[in-house]
């Protein structure tokens, strides 16, 4: 079997949090901590998909690679003015915008 896939060198998931100094950090598998340059949730998604090297290759045969899993703490949501999960679901004025990904399968 070959080595680890370099496209996903930082693992399949991360917990994103804001430290006491306001720096956004991504805590990855194995204790790796990444600086997150994103200043909004949409920018965080863009960073995750293009730069963070998060995800997991498909297990075998047909299928597709696994999308990365992000766990956002309340501090991250508050930083982007997303103070309540119900506002995120409802898409109400003043709440968060929804970030969706459509499947082309």
Biotite code that builds the C-alpha atoms (Angstrom):
import biotite.structure as struc

atoms = struc.array([
    struc.Atom([0.000, 0.000, 0.000], chain_id="A", res_id=1, res_name="UNK", atom_name="CA", element="C"),
    struc.Atom([1.193, 3.541, -0.785], chain_id="A", res_id=2, res_name="UNK", atom_name="CA", element="C"),
    struc.Atom([1.792, 6.367, 1.633], chain_id="A", res_id=3, res_name="UNK", atom_name="CA", element="C"),
    struc.Atom([-0.676, 8.977, 2.802], chain_id="A", res_id=4, res_name="UNK", atom_name="CA", element="C"),
    struc.Atom([-2.438, 11.029, 0.146], chain_id="A", res_id=5, res_name="UNK", atom_name="CA", element="C"),
    struc.Atom([-0.818, 14.507, 0.103], chain_id="A", res_id=6, res_name="UNK", atom_name="CA", element="C"),
    struc.Atom([-4.139, 16.105, -0.893], chain_id="A", res_id=7, res_name="UNK", atom_name="CA", element="C"),
    struc.Atom([-5.460, 15.271, 2.581], chain_id="A", res_id=8, res_name="UNK", atom_name="CA", element="C"),
    struc.Atom([-2.289, 15.484, 4.660], chain_id="A", res_id=9, res_name="UNK", atom_name="CA", element="C"),
    struc.Atom([-4.076, 17.331, 7.514], chain_id="A", res_id=10, res_name="UNK", atom_name="CA", element="C"),
    struc.Atom([-6.706, 14.645, 8.062], chain_id="A", res_id=11, res_name="UNK", atom_name="CA", element="C"),
    struc.Atom([-10.430, 14.254, 7.547], chain_id="A", res_id=12, res_name="UNK", atom_name="CA", element="C"),
    struc.Atom([-11.699, 16.686, 10.181], chain_id="A", res_id=13, res_name="UNK", atom_name="CA", element="C"),
    struc.Atom([-10.891, 19.790, 12.190], chain_id="A", res_id=14, res_name="UNK", atom_name="CA", element="C"),
    struc.Atom([-12.343, 21.790, 15.053], chain_id="A", res_id=15, res_name="UNK", atom_name="CA", element="C"),
    struc.Atom([-12.267, 25.516, 14.296], chain_id="A", res_id=16, res_name="UNK", atom_name="CA", element="C"),
    struc.Atom([-12.084, 27.870, 17.274], chain_id="A", res_id=17, res_name="UNK", atom_name="CA", element="C"),
    struc.Atom([-11.074, 31.421, 18.190], chain_id="A", res_id=18, res_name="UNK", atom_name="CA", element="C"),
    struc.Atom([-8.362, 31.826, 20.817], chain_id="A", res_id=19, res_name="UNK", atom_name="CA", element="C"),
    struc.Atom([-8.209, 34.517, 23.515], chain_id="A", res_id=20, res_name="UNK", atom_name="CA", element="C"),
    struc.Atom([-6.328, 36.863, 21.159], chain_id="A", res_id=21, res_name="UNK", atom_name="CA", element="C"),
    struc.Atom([-8.990, 36.565, 18.426], chain_id="A", res_id=22, res_name="UNK", atom_name="CA", element="C"),
    struc.Atom([-6.902, 34.299, 16.176], chain_id="A", res_id=23, res_name="UNK", atom_name="CA", element="C"),
    struc.Atom([-8.929, 31.647, 14.342], chain_id="A", res_id=24, res_name="UNK", atom_name="CA", element="C"),
    struc.Atom([-7.295, 28.222, 14.599], chain_id="A", res_id=25, res_name="UNK", atom_name="CA", element="C"),
    struc.Atom([-8.084, 24.786, 13.174], chain_id="A", res_id=26, res_name="UNK", atom_name="CA", element="C"),
    struc.Atom([-7.289, 21.876, 15.490], chain_id="A", res_id=27, res_name="UNK", atom_name="CA", element="C"),
    struc.Atom([-6.618, 18.785, 13.388], chain_id="A", res_id=28, res_name="UNK", atom_name="CA", element="C"),
    struc.Atom([-6.050, 15.086, 13.995], chain_id="A", res_id=29, res_name="UNK", atom_name="CA", element="C"),
    struc.Atom([-2.767, 14.279, 15.726], chain_id="A", res_id=30, res_name="UNK", atom_name="CA", element="C"),
    struc.Atom([-2.461, 17.642, 17.475], chain_id="A", res_id=31, res_name="UNK", atom_name="CA", element="C"),
    struc.Atom([-1.748, 19.713, 14.367], chain_id="A", res_id=32, res_name="UNK", atom_name="CA", element="C"),
    struc.Atom([-2.929, 23.333, 14.686], chain_id="A", res_id=33, res_name="UNK", atom_name="CA", element="C"),
    struc.Atom([-3.425, 25.468, 11.574], chain_id="A", res_id=34, res_name="UNK", atom_name="CA", element="C"),
    struc.Atom([-3.826, 29.247, 11.367], chain_id="A", res_id=35, res_name="UNK", atom_name="CA", element="C"),
    struc.Atom([-7.074, 30.072, 9.575], chain_id="A", res_id=36, res_name="UNK", atom_name="CA", element="C"),
    struc.Atom([-6.881, 33.257, 7.476], chain_id="A", res_id=37, res_name="UNK", atom_name="CA", element="C"),
    struc.Atom([-10.634, 33.312, 6.770], chain_id="A", res_id=38, res_name="UNK", atom_name="CA", element="C"),
    struc.Atom([-12.641, 36.240, 8.163], chain_id="A", res_id=39, res_name="UNK", atom_name="CA", element="C"),
    struc.Atom([-16.121, 34.824, 7.400], chain_id="A", res_id=40, res_name="UNK", atom_name="CA", element="C"),
    struc.Atom([-17.885, 31.464, 7.129], chain_id="A", res_id=41, res_name="UNK", atom_name="CA", element="C"),
    struc.Atom([-17.932, 31.535, 3.285], chain_id="A", res_id=42, res_name="UNK", atom_name="CA", element="C"),
    struc.Atom([-14.197, 32.352, 3.308], chain_id="A", res_id=43, res_name="UNK", atom_name="CA", element="C"),
    struc.Atom([-13.658, 29.480, 5.770], chain_id="A", res_id=44, res_name="UNK", atom_name="CA", element="C"),
    struc.Atom([-15.366, 27.073, 3.375], chain_id="A", res_id=45, res_name="UNK", atom_name="CA", element="C"),
    struc.Atom([-13.238, 28.372, 0.496], chain_id="A", res_id=46, res_name="UNK", atom_name="CA", element="C"),
    struc.Atom([-10.025, 27.995, 2.559], chain_id="A", res_id=47, res_name="UNK", atom_name="CA", element="C"),
    struc.Atom([-11.046, 24.482, 3.613], chain_id="A", res_id=48, res_name="UNK", atom_name="CA", element="C"),
    struc.Atom([-11.678, 23.285, 0.072], chain_id="A", res_id=49, res_name="UNK", atom_name="CA", element="C"),
    struc.Atom([-8.707, 24.997, -1.605], chain_id="A", res_id=50, res_name="UNK", atom_name="CA", element="C"),
    struc.Atom([-5.894, 25.268, 0.947], chain_id="A", res_id=51, res_name="UNK", atom_name="CA", element="C"),
    struc.Atom([-6.401, 23.318, 4.184], chain_id="A", res_id=52, res_name="UNK", atom_name="CA", element="C"),
    struc.Atom([-5.623, 19.861, 2.769], chain_id="A", res_id=53, res_name="UNK", atom_name="CA", element="C"),
    struc.Atom([-8.516, 18.331, 4.726], chain_id="A", res_id=54, res_name="UNK", atom_name="CA", element="C"),
    struc.Atom([-10.588, 15.338, 3.648], chain_id="A", res_id=55, res_name="UNK", atom_name="CA", element="C"),
    struc.Atom([-10.040, 11.680, 3.007], chain_id="A", res_id=56, res_name="UNK", atom_name="CA", element="C"),
    struc.Atom([-9.492, 9.628, -0.148], chain_id="A", res_id=57, res_name="UNK", atom_name="CA", element="C"),
    struc.Atom([-12.179, 7.172, -1.178], chain_id="A", res_id=58, res_name="UNK", atom_name="CA", element="C"),
    struc.Atom([-11.816, 3.822, 0.512], chain_id="A", res_id=59, res_name="UNK", atom_name="CA", element="C"),
    struc.Atom([-11.664, 1.727, -2.652], chain_id="A", res_id=60, res_name="UNK", atom_name="CA", element="C"),
    struc.Atom([-13.012, 1.208, -6.146], chain_id="A", res_id=61, res_name="UNK", atom_name="CA", element="C"),
    struc.Atom([-15.819, 3.403, -7.414], chain_id="A", res_id=62, res_name="UNK", atom_name="CA", element="C"),
    struc.Atom([-16.887, 6.378, -5.387], chain_id="A", res_id=63, res_name="UNK", atom_name="CA", element="C"),
    struc.Atom([-15.508, 9.747, -4.505], chain_id="A", res_id=64, res_name="UNK", atom_name="CA", element="C"),
    struc.Atom([-13.202, 11.281, -1.948], chain_id="A", res_id=65, res_name="UNK", atom_name="CA", element="C"),
    struc.Atom([-14.750, 12.258, 1.385], chain_id="A", res_id=66, res_name="UNK", atom_name="CA", element="C"),
    struc.Atom([-15.465, 15.922, 2.018], chain_id="A", res_id=67, res_name="UNK", atom_name="CA", element="C"),
    struc.Atom([-13.737, 17.467, 5.036], chain_id="A", res_id=68, res_name="UNK", atom_name="CA", element="C"),
    struc.Atom([-15.668, 17.713, 8.283], chain_id="A", res_id=69, res_name="UNK", atom_name="CA", element="C"),
    struc.Atom([-15.519, 21.048, 10.114], chain_id="A", res_id=70, res_name="UNK", atom_name="CA", element="C"),
    struc.Atom([-16.726, 21.494, 13.665], chain_id="A", res_id=71, res_name="UNK", atom_name="CA", element="C"),
    struc.Atom([-17.285, 25.188, 14.388], chain_id="A", res_id=72, res_name="UNK", atom_name="CA", element="C"),
    struc.Atom([-17.306, 26.396, 17.962], chain_id="A", res_id=73, res_name="UNK", atom_name="CA", element="C"),
    struc.Atom([-19.748, 29.005, 19.210], chain_id="A", res_id=74, res_name="UNK", atom_name="CA", element="C"),
    struc.Atom([-16.909, 31.560, 19.249], chain_id="A", res_id=75, res_name="UNK", atom_name="CA", element="C"),
    struc.Atom([-16.375, 31.123, 15.506], chain_id="A", res_id=76, res_name="UNK", atom_name="CA", element="C"),
    struc.Atom([-20.085, 31.509, 14.803], chain_id="A", res_id=77, res_name="UNK", atom_name="CA", element="C"),
    struc.Atom([-20.287, 34.633, 16.961], chain_id="A", res_id=78, res_name="UNK", atom_name="CA", element="C"),
    struc.Atom([-17.317, 36.101, 15.136], chain_id="A", res_id=79, res_name="UNK", atom_name="CA", element="C"),
    struc.Atom([-19.364, 35.875, 11.920], chain_id="A", res_id=80, res_name="UNK", atom_name="CA", element="C"),
    struc.Atom([-22.524, 37.234, 13.640], chain_id="A", res_id=81, res_name="UNK", atom_name="CA", element="C"),
    struc.Atom([-24.167, 33.810, 13.717], chain_id="A", res_id=82, res_name="UNK", atom_name="CA", element="C"),
    struc.Atom([-25.350, 33.816, 17.275], chain_id="A", res_id=83, res_name="UNK", atom_name="CA", element="C"),
    struc.Atom([-28.085, 31.227, 17.170], chain_id="A", res_id=84, res_name="UNK", atom_name="CA", element="C"),
    struc.Atom([-28.390, 27.860, 15.410], chain_id="A", res_id=85, res_name="UNK", atom_name="CA", element="C"),
    struc.Atom([-32.062, 28.608, 14.694], chain_id="A", res_id=86, res_name="UNK", atom_name="CA", element="C"),
    struc.Atom([-31.057, 31.697, 12.709], chain_id="A", res_id=87, res_name="UNK", atom_name="CA", element="C"),
    struc.Atom([-28.683, 29.562, 10.671], chain_id="A", res_id=88, res_name="UNK", atom_name="CA", element="C"),
    struc.Atom([-31.448, 27.104, 9.796], chain_id="A", res_id=89, res_name="UNK", atom_name="CA", element="C"),
    struc.Atom([-34.079, 29.705, 9.038], chain_id="A", res_id=90, res_name="UNK", atom_name="CA", element="C"),
    struc.Atom([-31.945, 31.982, 6.932], chain_id="A", res_id=91, res_name="UNK", atom_name="CA", element="C"),
    struc.Atom([-33.750, 34.895, 8.602], chain_id="A", res_id=92, res_name="UNK", atom_name="CA", element="C"),
    struc.Atom([-32.648, 38.489, 8.013], chain_id="A", res_id=93, res_name="UNK", atom_name="CA", element="C"),
    struc.Atom([-29.628, 39.274, 10.152], chain_id="A", res_id=94, res_name="UNK", atom_name="CA", element="C"),
    struc.Atom([-28.737, 35.593, 10.469], chain_id="A", res_id=95, res_name="UNK", atom_name="CA", element="C"),
    struc.Atom([-26.144, 33.566, 8.601], chain_id="A", res_id=96, res_name="UNK", atom_name="CA", element="C"),
    struc.Atom([-26.238, 32.908, 4.925], chain_id="A", res_id=97, res_name="UNK", atom_name="CA", element="C"),
    struc.Atom([-26.426, 29.245, 4.024], chain_id="A", res_id=98, res_name="UNK", atom_name="CA", element="C"),
    struc.Atom([-23.452, 27.644, 2.355], chain_id="A", res_id=99, res_name="UNK", atom_name="CA", element="C"),
    struc.Atom([-24.502, 24.707, 0.220], chain_id="A", res_id=100, res_name="UNK", atom_name="CA", element="C"),
    struc.Atom([-22.764, 22.393, -2.172], chain_id="A", res_id=101, res_name="UNK", atom_name="CA", element="C"),
    struc.Atom([-24.657, 20.704, -4.944], chain_id="A", res_id=102, res_name="UNK", atom_name="CA", element="C"),
    struc.Atom([-23.768, 17.231, -6.100], chain_id="A", res_id=103, res_name="UNK", atom_name="CA", element="C"),
    struc.Atom([-23.054, 16.682, -9.785], chain_id="A", res_id=104, res_name="UNK", atom_name="CA", element="C"),
    struc.Atom([-23.561, 12.905, -9.569], chain_id="A", res_id=105, res_name="UNK", atom_name="CA", element="C"),
])
